[in-house]
Amino acid sequence: MNRMEQFASPRASRAGVRAGVPARTPEEFWKVFRSLVEARVHFGVSSQALATLRALVSFLREGEGQVVYASNRTISSRAEGLSERTIRRHVGSLVAAGLVQRNDSANGKRFRIDCPEGPAEAFGIDLSPLVKRAGEIAEAAASLARERQRITFYRKRLSRLIYDLGCAAGQLEEAEAYRPALRRKLSSTQLEQLCNELTARLAEHQQVSDEPEISPLPSSFTSPVLSANDSQSVRHKINSEHEIPDSEETREDGSESHDASGLLRKIQRACPNAMAYASAPPSSWAALESHAWTLAGWCGIGQDLIAGAVKRRGREQTALTVLLVAERLEKIRNLPAYFNSVTVGKKAADFNPVKLLEAAAP
């Protein structure tokens, strides 16, 4: 390392960090810290090391820079009584993960020097890398959140498929062979593969039901985009509570009306998680309804429940209800039972999918 590099290195130069250098607010550090808690596995940080990092962030004060110069003993008092040796080990792991860096003084001590003629200098543990990687940490946290959501979805779907294979198809022994997978920590991709495998096995054993199946694409919605008549029909059946002004009727060229396309966009805004499983954004009510029937099967909502709901509420409201229920996947313990309750059961009288849609995407 040449002399220029020595002066450029925070550790070798012993120059410290000036408090006058653009300082971040403590709130920014806490925001990044909360994201890091969600993404700690991605960065290889233990929960114990996070306890030490939490203590370090607690020392930051507005306008006093980003360097913590408290002693290990003082840090220990804020880190749930962790030993000083443990504190040193945790700081080392945080440095290795690139989340903090050491800014040592000449004698290795941590302290702050207030200069009457300029900005102060502080030597200790520099937390600036934490906010510099804020975007990366937030992205990792969001990715892991999506993975957890997918795991929840496919675990519930797998549980339903195991039940269907054992009861509906009468293959109890084969179904039980898949049950241990529910107790293992599998990725969403692994769970999805098991679901696809079980779906194929179920199709081989499934007996033909006496009840007529519901076609995923109704005869009244066969065009790739909503026609003028179709858009009026959907608005009348689903959105009958709202009057459609004459100015919003279909255009003379017969293309999709503003209100019909607006309805699709509104559903996509209200149900982003449910729509995330579509192979492509639905461009028509037919495509949206087809996606709803597919989603119902994944959620364990069988043909018998769909048939009962269609008979009671109609196809359009039933499809919309499936999307709204699937959107709350993580909050509903038993999706088929809840769907049955809000469509034909005790909660049916008070359940209005149109009002829920308006509330979620005004």
C-alpha positions as CSV (number, residue, x, y, z in Angstrom):
1,M,0.0,0.0,0.0
2,N,1.5,3.4,-1.0
3,R,1.3,6.6,1.1
4,M,-1.7,7.9,-0.8
5,E,-3.6,4.7,-0.1
6,Q,-2.7,4.9,3.6
7,F,-4.2,8.3,3.9
8,A,-7.3,7.1,1.9
9,S,-7.9,4.2,4.3
10,P,-10.2,5.1,7.2
11,R,-8.4,2.5,9.4
12,A,-4.9,3.4,8.5
13,S,-5.2,7.2,8.3
14,R,-6.5,7.5,11.9
15,A,-8.3,10.6,10.6
16,G,-11.6,9.8,12.2
17,V,-15.0,10.8,10.9
18,R,-16.0,14.4,11.0
19,A,-19.4,15.1,12.5
20,G,-19.9,17.9,10.0
21,V,-19.9,15.4,7.1
22,P,-23.5,15.0,5.8
23,A,-25.2,13.2,8.7
24,R,-28.1,10.9,8.4
25,T,-31.0,11.2,10.9
26,P,-31.4,8.4,13.5
27,E,-34.8,7.7,11.9
28,E,-33.1,6.7,8.6
29,F,-31.0,4.2,10.5
30,W,-33.9,2.7,12.3
31,K,-35.8,2.3,9.1
32,V,-32.9,0.4,7.5
33,F,-32.5,-1.6,10.7
34,R,-36.1,-2.8,10.5
35,S,-35.6,-3.9,6.9
36,L,-32.4,-5.7,7.9
37,V,-34.3,-7.6,10.6
38,E,-36.5,-9.1,7.8
39,A,-33.5,-9.7,5.5
40,R,-30.9,-10.9,8.1
41,V,-30.6,-14.4,6.6
42,H,-29.7,-12.9,3.2
43,F,-26.8,-11.0,4.8
44,G,-25.7,-13.8,7.1
45,V,-26.3,-11.9,10.3
46,S,-27.5,-13.7,13.4
47,S,-30.3,-12.4,15.6
48,Q,-27.8,-11.9,18.5
49,A,-25.7,-9.7,16.2
50,L,-28.8,-7.7,15.4
51,A,-29.3,-7.1,19.2
52,T,-25.8,-5.5,19.2
53,L,-26.5,-3.5,16.1
54,R,-29.8,-2.3,17.7
55,A,-27.8,-1.1,20.7
56,L,-25.3,0.7,18.4
57,V,-28.1,2.5,16.5
58,S,-29.6,3.7,19.8
59,F,-26.5,5.8,20.5
60,L,-27.0,7.9,17.4
61,R,-28.2,11.5,18.0
62,E,-29.3,14.2,15.6
63,G,-26.4,16.2,14.3
64,E,-23.7,14.1,16.0
65,G,-22.6,12.1,13.0
66,Q,-22.7,8.4,12.3
67,V,-19.9,7.0,14.5
68,V,-20.6,5.3,17.8
69,Y,-17.8,6.0,20.2
70,A,-19.3,4.3,23.3
71,S,-17.2,1.6,25.1
72,N,-18.1,-2.0,24.9
73,R,-19.2,-1.9,28.5
74,T,-21.6,0.9,27.7
75,I,-22.9,-0.9,24.6
76,S,-23.4,-4.0,26.7
77,S,-25.8,-2.2,29.0
78,R,-28.0,-1.5,26.0
79,A,-27.6,-4.9,24.4
80,E,-29.5,-7.0,26.9
81,G,-26.4,-7.5,29.0
82,L,-24.3,-9.2,26.4
83,S,-20.7,-9.7,27.5
84,E,-18.0,-7.4,26.1
85,R,-16.4,-10.4,24.4
86,T,-19.7,-11.2,22.7
87,I,-20.0,-7.5,21.6
88,R,-16.6,-7.6,20.0
89,R,-17.5,-10.8,18.1
90,H,-20.8,-9.4,16.9
91,V,-19.1,-6.2,15.7
92,G,-16.6,-8.3,13.8
93,S,-19.5,-10.2,12.1
94,L,-21.2,-6.9,11.2
95,V,-18.0,-5.6,9.7
96,A,-17.5,-8.8,7.7
97,A,-21.1,-8.4,6.4
98,G,-20.3,-4.9,5.3
99,L,-22.9,-3.3,7.5
100,V,-20.6,-1.3,9.7
101,Q,-16.9,-0.4,9.6
102,R,-14.3,0.4,12.2
103,N,-12.9,3.9,12.4
104,D,-10.1,3.5,14.9
105,S,-8.0,6.2,16.6
106,A,-4.2,5.9,16.9
107,N,-4.4,3.9,20.2
108,G,-7.5,2.0,19.2
109,K,-9.8,3.8,21.7
110,R,-13.2,5.2,20.9
111,F,-13.8,8.9,21.6
112,R,-15.1,12.1,20.2
113,I,-13.1,15.4,19.9
114,D,-15.0,18.7,19.8
115,C,-13.1,21.3,17.8
116,P,-14.0,24.9,18.6
117,E,-12.9,26.0,15.1
118,G,-14.6,23.3,13.0
119,P,-16.4,20.1,13.0
120,A,-15.8,17.5,15.6
121,E,-14.1,14.2,15.0
122,A,-15.3,10.8,16.3
123,F,-13.4,7.5,16.4
124,G,-15.3,4.2,16.9
125,I,-17.8,2.1,15.0
126,D,-19.0,3.8,11.8
127,L,-22.6,2.9,10.9
128,S,-22.7,4.8,7.6
129,P,-22.4,1.6,5.5
130,L,-25.9,0.7,6.8
131,V,-27.6,3.5,5.1
132,K,-25.4,3.4,2.1
133,R,-26.8,-0.1,1.5
134,A,-30.4,0.9,2.3
135,G,-31.7,0.1,-1.1
136,E,-30.1,-3.3,-1.3
137,I,-31.4,-4.2,2.2
138,A,-34.9,-3.0,1.4
139,E,-34.9,-5.0,-1.8
140,A,-33.7,-8.2,0.0
141,A,-36.4,-7.7,2.6
142,A,-39.1,-7.4,0.0
143,S,-37.8,-10.4,-1.9
144,L,-37.9,-12.5,1.3
145,A,-41.4,-11.3,2.1
146,R,-42.6,-12.4,-1.3
147,E,-40.9,-15.8,-0.8
148,R,-42.7,-16.2,2.6
149,Q,-46.0,-15.3,0.9
150,R,-45.4,-17.9,-1.8
151,I,-44.5,-20.5,0.8
152,T,-47.7,-19.8,2.7
153,F,-49.7,-20.1,-0.5
154,Y,-48.2,-23.3,-1.8
155,R,-48.2,-24.9,1.7
156,K,-52.0,-24.4,1.9
157,R,-52.5,-25.6,-1.6
158,L,-50.4,-28.7,-0.9
159,S,-52.4,-29.4,2.2
160,R,-55.6,-29.3,0.2
161,L,-54.2,-31.5,-2.5
162,I,-53.1,-34.1,0.0
163,Y,-56.7,-34.0,1.4
164,D,-58.2,-34.3,-2.0
165,L,-56.0,-37.2,-3.0
166,G,-56.7,-39.1,0.2
167,C,-60.4,-38.5,0.4
168,A,-61.8,-37.6,-3.0
169,A,-59.5,-40.0,-4.9
170,G,-59.4,-42.7,-2.1
171,Q,-55.6,-42.9,-2.2
172,L,-54.9,-42.5,1.5
173,E,-51.5,-44.3,1.6
174,E,-50.2,-42.3,-1.4
175,A,-51.5,-39.1,0.1
176,E,-49.8,-39.7,3.5
177,A,-46.5,-40.1,1.8
178,Y,-46.6,-36.4,0.9
179,R,-47.7,-35.2,4.4
180,P,-44.1,-35.0,5.8
181,A,-43.4,-32.3,3.3
182,L,-45.7,-30.0,5.3
183,R,-43.4,-30.3,8.3
184,R,-40.2,-29.5,6.4
185,K,-38.7,-26.1,5.6
186,L,-39.0,-26.1,1.8
187,S,-38.7,-23.3,-0.6
188,S,-41.6,-22.0,-2.6
189,T,-40.2,-23.6,-5.7
190,Q,-40.0,-27.0,-4.0
191,L,-43.5,-26.7,-2.7
192,E,-44.8,-25.6,-6.1
193,Q,-43.1,-28.7,-7.7
194,L,-44.9,-30.9,-5.1
195,C,-48.2,-29.3,-5.9
196,N,-47.8,-29.8,-9.6
197,E,-46.8,-33.5,-8.9
198,L,-49.8,-34.0,-6.7
199,T,-52.2,-32.3,-9.1
200,A,-51.0,-34.7,-11.8
201,R,-51.5,-37.7,-9.5
202,L,-54.9,-36.5,-8.5
203,A,-56.0,-36.1,-12.1
204,E,-55.1,-39.7,-12.7
205,H,-57.1,-41.0,-9.8
206,Q,-60.0,-38.4,-9.7
207,Q,-63.3,-39.9,-10.4
208,V,-65.6,-38.0,-12.7
209,S,-68.1,-36.0,-10.6
210,D,-71.8,-36.3,-11.3
211,E,-72.1,-32.5,-10.9
212,P,-71.5,-30.5,-14.1
213,E,-68.2,-28.7,-14.2
214,I,-68.0,-25.0,-14.5
215,S,-66.3,-24.0,-17.7
216,P,-63.5,-21.5,-17.0
217,L,-64.5,-19.5,-20.0
218,P,-68.3,-18.8,-20.1
219,S,-69.9,-18.7,-23.5
220,S,-71.0,-15.1,-23.0
221,F,-67.3,-14.0,-22.7
222,T,-65.4,-15.5,-25.6
223,S,-63.8,-12.4,-27.1
224,P,-60.2,-11.6,-26.2
225,V,-61.3,-8.1,-25.0
226,L,-64.6,-6.9,-23.6
227,S,-67.0,-6.0,-26.4
228,A,-69.6,-3.3,-25.9
229,N,-72.4,-5.7,-24.9
230,D,-70.0,-7.6,-22.6
231,S,-68.8,-4.5,-20.8
232,Q,-72.4,-3.4,-20.2
233,S,-73.3,-6.9,-18.9
234,V,-70.4,-7.0,-16.4
235,R,-71.1,-3.5,-15.2
236,H,-74.8,-4.3,-14.7
237,K,-74.1,-7.5,-12.8
238,I,-71.2,-6.5,-10.7
239,N,-71.5,-2.8,-10.4
240,S,-75.3,-2.5,-10.4
241,E,-75.2,-0.2,-7.4
242,H,-73.5,2.5,-9.4
243,E,-75.2,4.3,-12.3
244,I,-73.1,4.6,-15.5
245,P,-73.4,8.1,-17.0
246,D,-74.2,8.2,-20.7
247,S,-70.8,9.8,-21.3
248,E,-69.2,6.6,-20.2
249,E,-71.1,4.3,-22.5
250,T,-69.2,2.4,-25.2
251,R,-67.4,4.1,-28.0
252,E,-68.8,4.2,-31.5
253,D,-66.0,2.0,-32.8
254,G,-67.2,-0.9,-30.5
255,S,-63.9,-0.9,-28.5
256,E,-63.7,-1.5,-24.8
257,S,-65.4,1.2,-22.7
258,H,-63.6,3.4,-20.2
259,D,-65.7,2.0,-17.4
260,A,-65.0,-1.6,-18.3
261,S,-61.3,-1.2,-18.6
262,G,-61.4,0.9,-15.4
263,L,-63.1,-2.1,-13.6
264,L,-60.2,-4.4,-14.6
265,R,-57.6,-1.9,-13.4
266,K,-59.5,-1.4,-10.2
267,I,-59.5,-5.2,-9.5
268,Q,-55.8,-5.3,-10.3
269,R,-55.0,-2.5,-7.8
270,A,-57.2,-4.1,-5.1
271,C,-55.8,-7.6,-5.5
272,P,-52.1,-7.3,-6.4
273,N,-51.1,-10.5,-4.7
274,A,-53.9,-12.6,-6.3
275,M,-53.1,-11.1,-9.7
276,A,-49.4,-11.8,-9.3
277,Y,-50.1,-15.5,-10.0
278,A,-51.7,-14.7,-13.4
279,S,-49.5,-15.7,-16.4
280,A,-50.2,-12.3,-17.9
281,P,-52.3,-9.3,-16.8
282,P,-55.9,-10.1,-17.8
283,S,-57.1,-7.9,-20.6
284,S,-60.7,-8.9,-20.5
285,W,-63.3,-10.1,-18.0
286,A,-63.1,-13.5,-19.6
287,A,-59.4,-13.8,-18.8
288,L,-60.0,-12.4,-15.3
289,E,-62.7,-14.9,-14.6
290,S,-60.6,-17.8,-16.0
291,H,-57.8,-16.7,-13.6
292,A,-60.2,-16.7,-10.7
293,W,-61.3,-20.3,-11.4
294,T,-57.7,-21.4,-11.6
295,L,-56.9,-19.5,-8.4
296,A,-59.9,-21.1,-6.6
297,G,-58.5,-24.6,-7.3
298,W,-55.1,-23.6,-6.0
299,C,-56.7,-22.3,-2.8
300,G,-58.6,-25.5,-2.3
301,I,-62.0,-24.0,-3.2
302,G,-63.6,-27.0,-5.0
303,Q,-66.1,-27.1,-7.8
304,D,-69.0,-27.8,-5.4
305,L,-68.3,-24.6,-3.5
306,I,-68.0,-22.6,-6.7
307,A,-71.2,-24.1,-8.1
308,G,-73.1,-23.2,-4.9
309,A,-71.7,-19.6,-5.0
310,V,-72.5,-19.1,-8.6
311,K,-76.1,-20.3,-8.0
312,R,-76.5,-17.9,-5.1
313,R,-74.5,-14.8,-6.3
314,G,-73.8,-15.2,-10.0
315,R,-70.6,-15.9,-11.9
316,E,-69.2,-12.4,-11.8
317,Q,-69.6,-11.8,-8.1
318,T,-68.3,-15.3,-7.4
319,A,-65.1,-14.7,-9.5
320,L,-64.6,-11.3,-7.8
321,T,-65.1,-13.0,-4.4
322,V,-62.4,-15.6,-5.2
323,L,-59.9,-12.8,-6.0
324,L,-60.7,-10.9,-2.8
325,V,-60.4,-14.0,-0.7
326,A,-57.2,-15.1,-2.3
327,E,-55.7,-11.6,-1.7
328,R,-56.1,-12.2,2.0
329,L,-54.4,-15.6,1.8
330,E,-52.1,-15.1,4.8
331,K,-54.8,-13.8,7.1
332,I,-57.4,-16.6,6.4
333,R,-56.8,-19.9,8.1
334,N,-59.3,-22.0,6.1
335,L,-59.9,-20.5,2.7
336,P,-62.6,-23.0,1.5
337,A,-64.6,-22.6,4.7
338,Y,-64.3,-18.8,4.6
339,F,-65.3,-18.7,1.0
340,N,-68.4,-20.8,1.7
341,S,-69.3,-18.6,4.6
342,V,-69.3,-15.3,2.7
343,T,-71.0,-16.7,-0.4
344,V,-73.8,-19.0,0.9
345,G,-73.2,-19.3,4.6
346,K,-73.8,-17.1,7.7
347,K,-71.7,-14.2,6.5
348,A,-73.3,-14.1,3.0
349,A,-75.9,-11.5,3.9
350,D,-73.3,-9.0,5.1
351,F,-70.6,-9.7,2.5
352,N,-70.5,-7.4,-0.5
353,P,-67.6,-7.9,-2.9
354,V,-68.4,-4.7,-4.8
355,K,-68.1,-2.6,-1.6
356,L,-64.9,-4.3,-0.7
357,L,-63.5,-3.6,-4.1
358,E,-64.4,0.1,-3.9
359,A,-62.9,0.3,-0.4
360,A,-59.6,-1.4,-1.5
361,A,-59.2,0.6,-4.8
362,P,-61.4,3.7,-4.7
